[in-house]
Amino acid sequence: MRRCRLIDFDTVVITVHNILLILSLLLFFAILAGKTSYKFGVPALLLFLCIGMLAGSEGIGGIQFGYEQANTAQFIGVVALNFILFSGGLDTKWKAIRPIVGKGMTLSTLGVVLTAVFVGCFVKIVTDFSWTESLLLGSIVSSTDAAAVFNILNAKNLSLKNNLKPLLEFESGSNDPVAFLLTTFFVGMIHPENLSVIHVLRIFVLQLFLGTLMGLVMGKAAAIIINRIKLGYTGLYPILVMSLVLLTYSLTNLIGGNGFLAVYISAIVLGNQKLTRRNLIVESFDGYAWLMQLILFLTLGLLVFPSEVWDIKWIGLVVAAFIIFFARPLAVMVCLLFFKKTSIKDQLFVSWVGLRGAAPIVFATYPLVAGLDKSSMIFSIVFFISFSSMALQGSSIPWLARKLKLAIILPAGLVARRNLDTKTEMFEVEVKKGSPLDGKTLLEAGLPDDTRVTMILRKGDYIVPRGDTLLLPKDYLYILCKDQHEVKTWLTGESVEE
């Protein structure tokens, strides 16, 4: 019996117009699905994957896009990850991440390696994979994805205590390069006659060093270029930055460095410089990043064969459960042992937010392109793990944040949002007895510019603040500002938790 399809591609002549029609419909339905996802707390990117699978060769769309197109999917993935990483880095304020940079770097390096090793050992036990194949699979799924996490948090009016948001953002933005290095390392190790272990390790270290160096250099150079080139049309500034992003990636790879790492570091450097048309550039790359995420997940959904994913469901389920409930929590616990003031609740939440998303699926195309023996099975397992992780963990993040009392639950209509000029963040400050705020009105407190107290929680009731509102001990102020670290330090006289 022939499968029902929306379009019979055997009788349709493929033209530019048909391709544009299909692409526009996919984007349109994906955006509608993403809008619906906010209501039900499902990560929008998960629904983008579903739209792609429905449109694929085994779905009702019947679009033929299989493993033979792995090169195309990999190219789309690499370009998309560049824009996603750059957008995340561009919006990262150094003052905000400085208190947690040690934790973030430890999680994004040691945490990734530990996760890869734990998962690799487990895969070796439960499958007939070789050690190299097992560690390759562990490496592919060792990085996390931040986009789906914060879509859920924003949709549910949640903000996080204890500097958890910048920590999770920084870790997710900086751990993809390490996972990529591990993936390419073990892909190379499949053919030991071509690369010795020492040679591959040397390449690994060189890529980290050159990626970091090029990121610093290109970030500084990009700031100089943007500020000194006077463009007659303001709309060209985002295009200029786009060219610099791709130039950073390609040049870094050309000299043997890791391009993803260079792009992310250059974005952080650039984002903390004074820039011409900063607001235009930041807002444009927000849009580019969303478009790239959408296209990437649609493409990866098209690439997968649901029947093959279903065939490995039990292996995928066991490995996914091992990552969620053992490998990730153990890696986080080991990494955060080096730091004080990290509570068990914080560790549990950071562990649960270790979503597997687009990057692991993109990395899973490398074994496909290399033509490795079990590459299709590895791809299906990775897809199953990413899908399961976003479905289970992504939908339960708000619930867990509330249960652990790490959530700042905002009243209806009060959302930590972006203003028209720059990105803002919401955080909570408690008025302590004897503190600089105790017994003062909001006017007397003298809040800095671009800082607003949006609501006061007093004995379980929310108060709309006015200039003459007197601040009392155990009041909780919900503050909307541009720089949480600076404002919180100024208000409390204490440093944000290191």
Secondary structure per residue as TSV (DSSP state, phi and psi in degrees):
chain	resnum	aa	ss	phi	psi
A	1	M	-	360.0	130.9
A	2	R	-	-78.3	135.5
A	3	R	-	-69.0	137.3
A	4	C	-	-71.3	130.5
A	5	R	-	-128.4	149.6
A	6	L	S	-66.4	-37.3
A	7	I	S	-130.9	129.7
A	8	D	-	-88.1	100.6
A	9	F	T	-72.9	-11.6
A	10	D	T	-71.9	-24.1
A	11	T	T	-110.0	-2.2
A	12	V	-	-98.7	130.7
A	13	V	-	-81.8	120.8
A	14	I	-	-76.9	118.9
A	15	T	-	-127.7	172.3
A	16	V	H	-58.9	-39.6
A	17	H	H	-65.1	-40.5
A	18	N	H	-66.0	-40.3
A	19	I	H	-62.4	-44.2
A	20	L	H	-64.6	-37.9
A	21	L	H	-62.7	-48.0
A	22	I	H	-62.1	-45.8
A	23	L	H	-62.0	-43.8
A	24	S	H	-65.5	-38.8
A	25	L	H	-66.4	-41.3
A	26	L	H	-61.5	-45.4
A	27	L	H	-64.5	-42.1
A	28	F	H	-62.5	-48.9
A	29	F	H	-69.0	-32.4
A	30	A	H	-65.9	-40.9
A	31	I	H	-65.6	-42.1
A	32	L	H	-62.0	-40.3
A	33	A	H	-64.6	-39.6
A	34	G	H	-63.7	-37.7
A	35	K	H	-65.4	-41.3
A	36	T	H	-65.6	-32.1
A	37	S	H	-63.4	-31.1
A	38	Y	H	-58.8	-36.7
A	39	K	H	-67.7	-38.0
A	40	F	H	-100.9	1.2
A	41	G	T	74.4	21.3
A	42	V	-	-97.3	133.1
A	43	P	-	-54.9	130.9
A	44	A	H	-58.8	-37.3
A	45	L	H	-65.2	-27.5
A	46	L	H	-65.4	-40.2
A	47	L	H	-70.7	-32.1
A	48	F	H	-60.6	-41.3
A	49	L	H	-59.7	-43.6
A	50	C	H	-63.4	-42.0
A	51	I	H	-59.4	-43.1
A	52	G	H	-62.1	-43.1
A	53	M	H	-66.1	-39.4
A	54	L	H	-63.6	-32.8
A	55	A	H	-85.2	-10.5
A	56	G	S	-77.1	-171.8
A	57	S	T	-64.2	-26.3
A	58	E	T	-105.2	9.3
A	59	G	S	-105.5	-173.2
A	60	I	S	-73.0	-18.9
A	61	G	S	-76.6	-35.5
A	62	G	-	71.6	20.8
A	63	I	-	-73.4	123.2
A	64	Q	-	-80.7	102.2
A	65	F	-	-146.9	88.4
A	66	G	-	-110.6	-160.3
A	67	Y	G	-63.8	-21.2
A	68	E	G	-64.0	-22.4
A	69	Q	G	-97.6	20.1
A	70	A	H	-59.8	-35.4
A	71	N	H	-61.0	-43.7
A	72	T	H	-64.3	-45.2
A	73	A	H	-62.8	-38.9
A	74	Q	H	-65.1	-41.4
A	75	F	H	-61.9	-46.6
A	76	I	H	-60.6	-41.6
A	77	G	H	-63.4	-43.0
A	78	V	H	-63.5	-46.6
A	79	V	H	-62.7	-44.7
A	80	A	H	-63.3	-43.7
A	81	L	H	-63.3	-33.5
A	82	N	H	-59.8	-47.0
A	83	F	H	-70.1	-38.5
A	84	I	H	-65.9	-45.4
A	85	L	H	-65.2	-40.5
A	86	F	H	-66.5	-42.5
A	87	S	H	-62.1	-42.1
A	88	G	H	-64.8	-42.6
A	89	G	H	-68.4	-36.6
A	90	L	H	-63.2	-30.6
A	91	D	T	-92.4	4.9
A	92	T	-	-92.0	115.1
A	93	K	-	-84.4	132.3
A	94	W	H	-61.0	-38.8
A	95	K	H	-64.0	-31.2
A	96	A	H	-75.1	-36.4
A	97	I	H	-92.8	-13.7
A	98	R	G	-56.1	-43.1
A	99	P	G	-65.4	-22.0
A	100	I	G	-117.7	9.5
A	101	V	H	-63.5	-34.9
A	102	G	H	-64.2	-47.3
A	103	K	H	-61.6	-45.5
A	104	G	H	-62.3	-44.2
A	105	M	H	-66.3	-37.7
A	106	T	H	-65.1	-43.5
A	107	L	H	-65.3	-38.3
A	108	S	H	-82.4	-8.0
A	109	T	H	-116.3	-73.3
A	110	L	H	-61.0	-40.0
A	111	G	H	-61.2	-40.8
A	112	V	H	-66.8	-44.7
A	113	V	H	-62.6	-45.6
A	114	L	H	-61.9	-43.5
A	115	T	H	-60.6	-44.0
A	116	A	H	-61.4	-42.2
A	117	V	H	-68.5	-46.0
A	118	F	H	-59.0	-48.6
A	119	V	H	-66.5	-41.2
A	120	G	H	-59.2	-44.5
A	121	C	H	-63.4	-40.6
A	122	F	H	-67.3	-42.6
A	123	V	H	-62.0	-38.8
A	124	K	H	-61.0	-36.0
A	125	I	H	-72.0	-40.7
A	126	V	H	-96.9	-3.8
A	127	T	S	-131.4	177.9
A	128	D	S	-97.2	18.1
A	129	F	-	-65.4	150.2
A	130	S	-	-72.6	170.0
A	131	W	H	-60.2	-42.4
A	132	T	H	-65.6	-42.7
A	133	E	H	-65.4	-38.3
A	134	S	H	-65.3	-45.7
A	135	L	H	-69.0	-30.2
A	136	L	H	-63.3	-46.5
A	137	L	H	-61.8	-42.9
A	138	G	H	-60.7	-38.7
A	139	S	H	-67.1	-40.0
A	140	I	H	-62.1	-38.0
A	141	V	T	-98.4	16.6
A	142	S	-	-85.1	-11.9
A	143	S	S	-101.1	162.6
A	144	T	-	-113.4	169.8
A	145	D	-	-128.3	124.9
A	146	A	-	-91.7	-25.7
A	147	A	H	-57.8	-50.2
A	148	A	H	-64.5	-36.0
A	149	V	H	-60.3	-51.3
A	150	F	H	-81.1	-17.6
A	151	N	H	-62.2	-43.8
A	152	I	H	-65.7	-45.6
A	153	L	H	-60.8	-43.8
A	154	N	H	-67.9	-37.2
A	155	A	H	-66.9	-30.2
A	156	K	T	-100.4	15.5
A	157	N	T	57.3	42.5
A	158	L	E	-112.7	142.1
A	159	S	E	-129.2	162.1
A	160	L	E	-116.1	147.1
A	161	K	S	-86.8	174.8
A	162	N	T	59.8	30.7
A	163	N	T	59.4	27.3
A	164	L	H	-72.2	-33.9
A	165	K	H	-64.3	-52.5
A	166	P	H	-61.6	-32.9
A	167	L	H	-63.4	-47.1
A	168	L	H	-67.9	-38.3
A	169	E	H	-64.2	-46.2
A	170	F	H	-65.5	-42.8
A	171	E	H	-61.3	-46.6
A	172	S	H	-66.1	-33.3
A	173	G	H	-76.1	-27.0
A	174	S	H	-105.2	-6.1
A	175	N	H	-93.9	-14.8
A	176	D	H	-60.4	-42.8
A	177	P	H	-59.3	-39.4
A	178	V	H	-66.9	-42.5
A	179	A	H	-62.8	-37.7
A	180	F	H	-64.3	-42.4
A	181	L	H	-62.0	-43.4
A	182	L	H	-63.6	-40.4
A	183	T	H	-61.7	-50.9
A	184	T	H	-64.8	-33.1
A	185	F	H	-57.9	-51.4
A	186	F	H	-78.7	-25.8
A	187	V	H	-62.2	-42.0
A	188	G	H	-65.6	-33.5
A	189	M	H	-73.1	-14.2
A	190	I	T	-63.8	-29.5
A	191	H	S	-115.0	76.4
A	192	P	T	-63.4	-18.1
A	193	E	T	-71.7	-19.3
A	194	N	T	-90.7	-34.4
A	195	L	-	-136.4	129.1
A	196	S	-	-80.5	160.6
A	197	V	H	-60.6	-43.0
A	198	I	H	-62.9	-40.0
A	199	H	H	-66.2	-41.9
A	200	V	H	-66.6	-40.5
A	201	L	H	-62.8	-39.2
A	202	R	H	-62.3	-42.5
A	203	I	H	-63.1	-40.9
A	204	F	H	-57.5	-51.0
A	205	V	H	-65.0	-41.3
A	206	L	H	-63.4	-39.7
A	207	Q	H	-64.3	-41.1
A	208	L	H	-63.3	-46.0
A	209	F	H	-65.2	-50.2
A	210	L	H	-68.2	-34.2
A	211	G	H	-63.5	-43.5
A	212	T	H	-65.9	-46.2
A	213	L	H	-61.7	-47.4
A	214	M	H	-65.9	-34.1
A	215	G	H	-62.4	-44.4
A	216	L	H	-65.1	-45.7
A	217	V	H	-66.7	-48.2
A	218	M	H	-69.5	-30.8
A	219	G	H	-64.2	-46.4
A	220	K	H	-64.3	-44.3
A	221	A	H	-63.5	-40.4
A	222	A	H	-62.8	-39.5
A	223	A	H	-62.6	-42.4
A	224	I	H	-64.5	-45.2
A	225	I	H	-62.2	-46.8
A	226	I	H	-63.0	-40.2
A	227	N	H	-77.3	-27.2
A	228	R	H	-95.1	-26.1
A	229	I	-	-80.7	120.9
A	230	K	-	-97.0	103.8
A	231	L	-	-91.3	137.4
A	232	G	S	-71.1	-23.8
A	233	Y	S	-121.3	121.4
A	234	T	T	-63.6	-27.2
A	235	G	T	-66.0	-11.5
A	236	L	H	-82.0	-15.7
A	237	Y	H	-63.0	-45.8
A	238	P	H	-61.0	-34.1
A	239	I	H	-67.1	-38.7
A	240	L	H	-60.4	-46.2
A	241	V	H	-65.3	-38.1
A	242	M	H	-57.8	-43.8
A	243	S	H	-64.9	-36.3
A	244	L	H	-68.9	-34.9
A	245	V	H	-61.6	-51.8
A	246	L	H	-66.6	-33.2
A	247	L	H	-66.0	-41.4
A	248	T	H	-60.8	-46.2
A	249	Y	H	-63.4	-49.2
A	250	S	H	-69.7	-41.1
A	251	L	H	-64.2	-41.4
A	252	T	H	-62.9	-44.2
A	253	N	H	-66.5	-32.9
A	254	L	H	-62.6	-35.8
A	255	I	T	-95.6	6.6
A	256	G	T	95.5	13.6
A	257	G	-	-96.1	175.7
A	258	N	-	-91.8	112.8
A	259	G	H	-66.4	-37.0
A	260	F	H	-62.2	-43.9
A	261	L	H	-64.1	-41.7
A	262	A	H	-63.0	-41.9
A	263	V	H	-64.5	-43.6
A	264	Y	H	-66.3	-44.6
A	265	I	H	-67.0	-40.7
A	266	S	H	-62.4	-34.5
A	267	A	H	-67.4	-41.0
A	268	I	H	-63.6	-44.2
A	269	V	H	-61.8	-47.3
A	270	L	H	-65.0	-40.9
A	271	G	H	-66.8	-17.6
A	272	N	T	-104.0	16.2
A	273	Q	S	-107.0	160.0
A	274	K	-	-76.0	124.3
A	275	L	-	-127.1	143.6
A	276	T	T	-69.0	134.2
A	277	R	T	57.8	39.2
A	278	R	H	-56.3	-49.1
A	279	N	H	-61.0	-41.2
A	280	L	H	-62.8	-43.0
A	281	I	H	-65.8	-46.8
A	282	V	H	-63.3	-46.4
A	283	E	H	-66.3	-37.7
A	284	S	H	-63.3	-43.1
A	285	F	H	-73.6	-22.6
A	286	D	H	-59.6	-47.8
A	287	G	H	-65.4	-42.6
A	288	Y	H	-60.3	-42.8
A	289	A	H	-62.9	-42.6
A	290	W	H	-63.0	-43.3
A	291	L	H	-61.9	-42.9
A	292	M	H	-66.4	-39.4
A	293	Q	H	-61.8	-44.1
A	294	L	H	-62.6	-50.2
A	295	I	H	-62.8	-41.7
A	296	L	H	-61.0	-48.4
A	297	F	H	-69.7	-35.6
A	298	L	H	-61.9	-44.2
A	299	T	H	-62.9	-44.9
A	300	L	H	-66.7	-33.2
A	301	G	H	-66.2	-38.0
A	302	L	H	-66.1	-35.9
A	303	L	H	-70.4	-31.1
A	304	V	-	-79.1	149.7
A	305	F	-	-104.9	107.2
A	306	P	H	-55.0	-33.1
A	307	S	H	-65.2	-37.1
A	308	E	H	-71.4	-36.8
A	309	V	H	-63.9	-39.3
A	310	W	H	-67.0	-33.6
A	311	D	H	-63.8	-29.9
A	312	I	T	-105.0	21.8
A	313	K	H	-58.4	-38.0
A	314	W	H	-73.5	-41.2
A	315	I	H	-64.0	-45.1
A	316	G	H	-60.7	-41.3
A	317	L	H	-65.2	-43.2
A	318	V	H	-64.9	-44.6
A	319	V	H	-67.9	-41.1
A	320	A	H	-61.1	-43.8
A	321	A	H	-63.5	-39.1
A	322	F	H	-63.1	-41.9
A	323	I	I	-64.2	-47.7
A	324	I	I	-67.8	-43.5
A	325	F	I	-101.6	-8.9
A	326	F	I	-133.2	-60.7
A	327	A	I	-61.2	-51.3
A	328	R	H	-64.8	-49.7
A	329	P	H	-59.2	-40.7
A	330	L	H	-66.8	-41.8
A	331	A	H	-62.8	-42.5
A	332	V	H	-64.4	-43.7
A	333	M	H	-61.2	-45.4
A	334	V	H	-62.7	-44.2
A	335	C	H	-64.3	-41.2
A	336	L	H	-84.6	-3.2
A	337	L	T	-63.3	-24.4
A	338	F	T	-77.4	-6.3
A	339	F	S	-125.7	139.8
A	340	K	S	-83.2	169.3
A	341	K	S	60.8	30.6
A	342	T	-	-112.3	103.8
A	343	S	-	-73.6	164.0
A	344	I	H	-60.8	-37.8
A	345	K	H	-62.7	-43.3
A	346	D	H	-61.2	-43.2
A	347	Q	H	-63.4	-41.9
A	348	L	H	-61.9	-42.5
A	349	F	H	-69.1	-44.9
A	350	V	H	-59.6	-38.8
A	351	S	H	-62.8	-44.4
A	352	W	H	-69.9	-27.7
A	353	V	T	-83.9	9.5
A	354	G	-	-77.6	63.2
A	355	L	-	-67.2	138.9
A	356	R	-	-95.3	127.8
A	357	G	-	-132.8	-129.9
A	358	A	H	-70.4	-42.0
A	359	A	H	-55.7	-47.8
A	360	P	H	-58.3	-37.5
A	361	I	H	-67.7	-39.2
A	362	V	H	-63.1	-44.8
A	363	F	H	-63.7	-27.7
A	364	A	T	-70.3	-13.5
A	365	T	H	-76.7	-18.7
A	366	Y	H	-65.4	-44.8
A	367	P	H	-61.6	-34.8
A	368	L	H	-61.5	-48.6
A	369	V	H	-64.6	-36.1
A	370	A	H	-74.6	-11.4
A	371	G	T	72.0	32.9
A	372	L	-	-70.8	154.4
A	373	D	T	-56.8	-49.0
A	374	K	T	-103.8	27.4
A	375	S	H	-64.2	-39.2
A	376	S	H	-68.4	-37.5
A	377	M	H	-68.0	-40.9
A	378	I	H	-61.0	-43.7
A	379	F	H	-61.5	-44.8
A	380	S	H	-64.1	-41.3
A	381	I	H	-64.2	-43.8
A	382	V	H	-63.1	-42.3
A	383	F	H	-61.1	-44.5
A	384	F	H	-61.2	-43.5
A	385	I	H	-62.6	-46.9
A	386	S	H	-63.3	-43.6
A	387	F	H	-62.8	-46.5
A	388	S	H	-64.0	-40.4
A	389	S	H	-63.8	-45.4
A	390	M	H	-67.8	-36.3
A	391	A	H	-69.3	-47.4
A	392	L	H	-80.0	-58.2
A	393	Q	H	-70.9	-44.1
A	394	G	H	-59.6	-39.5
A	395	S	H	-78.9	-15.6
A	396	S	H	-106.8	1.8
A	397	I	H	-60.4	-48.9
A	398	P	H	-59.1	-41.4
A	399	W	H	-61.4	-45.4
A	400	L	H	-67.0	-38.8
A	401	A	H	-60.7	-38.3
A	402	R	H	-70.7	-42.6
A	403	K	H	-63.2	-36.9
A	404	L	T	-85.4	-1.0
A	405	K	T	58.4	38.8
A	406	L	-	-105.8	-2.6
A	407	A	E	-93.7	137.9
A	408	I	E	-94.6	104.1
A	409	I	E	-86.2	113.8
A	410	L	-	-88.3	146.3
A	411	P	-	-62.6	158.7
A	412	A	T	-56.3	135.1
A	413	G	T	86.8	-9.4
A	414	L	-	-110.0	108.3
A	415	V	-	-126.1	137.8
A	416	A	-	-67.9	106.7
A	417	R	-	-129.7	177.2
A	418	R	-	-98.4	141.5
A	419	N	-	-90.6	-172.4
A	420	L	S	-74.5	-22.6
A	421	D	S	-96.6	-41.6
A	422	T	S	-154.2	167.1
A	423	K	-	-80.2	138.8
A	424	T	-	-118.8	168.2
A	425	E	E	-140.4	148.4
A	426	M	E	-103.0	135.7
A	427	F	E	-146.8	169.9
A	428	E	E	-115.2	135.6
A	429	V	E	-127.4	129.7
A	430	E	E	-92.7	133.5
A	431	V	-	-81.8	114.4
A	432	K	-	-98.8	150.2
A	433	K	T	-61.6	128.8
A	434	G	T	84.9	-0.8
A	435	S	S	-77.4	167.6
A	436	P	T	-57.9	-19.8
A	437	L	T	-93.3	-18.4
A	438	D	T	-61.8	123.0
A	439	G	T	80.6	6.6
A	440	K	-	-105.2	155.3
A	441	T	B	-85.2	168.4
A	442	L	H	-62.0	-36.9
A	443	L	H	-63.6	-42.3
A	444	E	H	-68.8	-28.1
A	445	A	H	-64.9	-29.2
A	446	G	T	61.4	60.1
A	447	L	-	-64.1	146.9
A	448	P	-	-63.7	167.1
A	449	D	T	-61.5	154.8
A	450	D	T	59.9	27.0
A	451	T	-	-127.9	132.4
A	452	R	E	-133.5	135.0
A	453	V	E	-88.5	109.8
A	454	T	E	-88.7	-24.8
A	455	M	E	-162.0	150.3
A	456	I	E	-123.1	128.7
A	457	L	E	-99.8	117.9
A	458	R	E	-131.7	111.8
A	459	K	T	54.0	41.9
A	460	G	T	87.2	-5.8
A	461	D	E	-111.1	144.0
A	462	Y	E	-91.7	134.3
A	463	I	E	-118.4	132.2
A	464	V	-	-78.8	117.1
A	465	P	-	-74.2	147.6
A	466	R	-	-129.6	172.3
A	467	G	T	-61.3	-31.9
A	468	D	T	-95.5	10.4
A	469	T	-	-68.0	124.7
A	470	L	B	-84.6	130.8
A	471	L	-	-89.6	131.7
A	472	L	-	-120.2	157.0
A	473	P	T	-56.5	143.5
A	474	K	T	71.9	10.1
A	475	D	-	-72.5	143.7
A	476	Y	E	-112.6	119.3
A	477	L	E	-96.7	130.8
A	478	Y	E	-100.4	110.2
A	479	I	E	-110.5	131.2
A	480	L	E	-106.5	121.9
A	481	C	E	-150.9	175.5
A	482	K	S	-90.0	-32.3
A	483	D	-	-133.5	94.4
A	484	Q	H	-59.8	-44.0
A	485	H	H	-60.4	-47.8
A	486	E	H	-65.8	-45.7
A	487	V	H	-68.9	-42.3
A	488	K	H	-66.1	-38.9
A	489	T	H	-64.6	-41.8
A	490	W	H	-67.1	-40.0
A	491	L	H	-72.2	-42.0
A	492	T	H	-99.0	-17.6
A	493	G	S	74.9	12.9
A	494	E	S	-122.4	152.7
A	495	S	-	-77.1	146.6
A	496	V	-	-65.8	146.7
A	497	E	-	-49.9	128.4
A	498	E	-	-80.5	360.0
